[in-house]
Amino acid sequence: MIVYLSRVFQRDAKRDGVTDEGCREAVRRAESGLVDADLGGGLIKQRIATGNRGAAKGSRAVVFYKRGKLAIFLHAFPKSRKANLTKSELDEYLKLARLLEGLTAAKLKELGATQGWRELKL
């Protein structure tokens, strides 16, 4: 399983107190079939605990996810600031998901290197 944190996600995570371990736990839950919301098009929304708040009151992550193969964390937002994605935000993430779906492993690795993505070891 390959896991990437996009540059935007890394910025959001730092701001909101999302840790690498919180991301690992979100992937583990998804791998065991516990997906908080299936947004369609290969996108899921997962809860991530932040600080002393549990996952229910922590942050949400938008993740491009292919079970057993790939997870790319795209965006994080605290539930206290925003309840959900807007329709236009979801549409933009779905467009991105269609692009990501067609990429080879080599192209993903190249994209990660050139766009400031960081690989997260599980």
C-alpha positions in Angstrom: 0.0 0.0 0.0 1.4 3.4 -1.0 0.2 6.4 0.9 1.0 10.0 -0.1 0.2 13.3 1.7 -0.3 16.1 -0.9 1.4 19.4 -0.3 -2.0 21.1 0.4 -2.9 18.3 2.9 0.4 18.7 4.6 -0.3 22.4 5.1 -3.8 21.8 6.3 -2.7 19.0 8.6 0.0 21.2 10.2 -2.5 24.0 10.8 -5.1 21.7 12.3 -2.8 19.4 14.3 -3.3 16.3 12.2 -0.5 13.8 12.8 1.1 11.1 10.6 -0.2 8.6 13.1 -3.7 9.9 12.7 -3.4 9.5 8.9 -2.1 5.9 9.4 -5.1 5.1 11.6 -7.5 6.5 9.0 -5.9 4.3 6.4 -6.0 1.2 8.7 -9.7 1.9 9.3 -10.4 2.2 5.6 -8.5 -1.0 4.9 -10.6 -2.8 7.4 -13.8 -1.6 5.7 -14.6 1.4 8.0 -15.0 4.3 5.7 -16.8 7.3 7.1 -18.2 8.5 3.8 -17.8 7.3 0.2 -17.8 10.4 -1.9 -17.8 8.5 -5.2 -15.2 8.4 -7.9 -12.6 6.8 -5.6 -12.8 9.5 -3.0 -13.6 8.9 0.7 -13.9 11.1 3.7 -12.2 9.9 6.9 -12.3 11.2 10.4 -8.9 11.9 12.0 -8.4 12.6 15.7 -6.5 15.8 16.5 -4.9 16.8 19.7 -7.0 15.7 22.7 -10.1 15.6 20.6 -11.3 12.2 19.4 -12.0 11.5 15.7 -15.6 12.5 16.0 -14.7 16.1 17.0 -11.4 16.2 15.2 -10.6 16.8 11.5 -11.9 15.3 8.3 -9.7 14.2 5.4 -10.6 13.9 1.7 -8.6 10.9 0.4 -8.3 9.3 -3.0 -8.4 5.7 -2.1 -7.9 2.4 -3.8 -8.2 -0.5 -1.3 -4.9 -2.3 -0.8 -3.1 -0.2 -3.3 -3.1 3.6 -2.9 -4.2 6.4 -0.6 -3.6 10.1 -1.4 -4.6 12.5 1.3 -5.8 15.6 -0.6 -7.4 17.9 2.0 -8.1 18.2 5.7 -10.5 20.4 7.6 -11.6 20.6 11.2 -15.3 19.6 11.8 -15.6 22.7 14.0 -14.8 25.0 11.1 -16.7 23.3 8.3 -19.3 20.5 8.4 -18.8 19.2 4.9 -17.4 20.0 1.4 -19.4 22.3 -0.8 -20.8 21.0 -4.0 -18.2 22.9 -6.0 -15.4 21.6 -3.8 -16.6 18.0 -4.3 -16.8 18.5 -8.0 -13.2 19.7 -8.2 -12.0 16.8 -6.1 -13.9 14.4 -8.3 -12.1 15.8 -11.4 -8.8 15.3 -9.7 -9.8 11.8 -8.7 -10.4 11.0 -12.4 -7.0 12.2 -13.3 -5.3 10.2 -10.4 -7.2 7.1 -11.4 -5.5 6.9 -14.8 -1.9 7.4 -13.5 0.7 4.6 -13.4 2.7 3.9 -10.3 5.8 5.5 -11.9 3.8 8.6 -12.9 2.4 8.9 -9.3 5.9 8.7 -7.9 7.1 11.4 -10.3 4.1 13.6 -9.5 4.8 13.1 -5.8 8.4 14.2 -6.3 7.6 17.3 -8.4 4.6 18.5 -6.4 6.0 18.3 -2.9 4.0 15.2 -1.9 5.4 13.1 1.0 5.2 9.4 1.1 3.8 8.1 4.4 5.2 4.7 5.6 2.5 2.6 7.2 
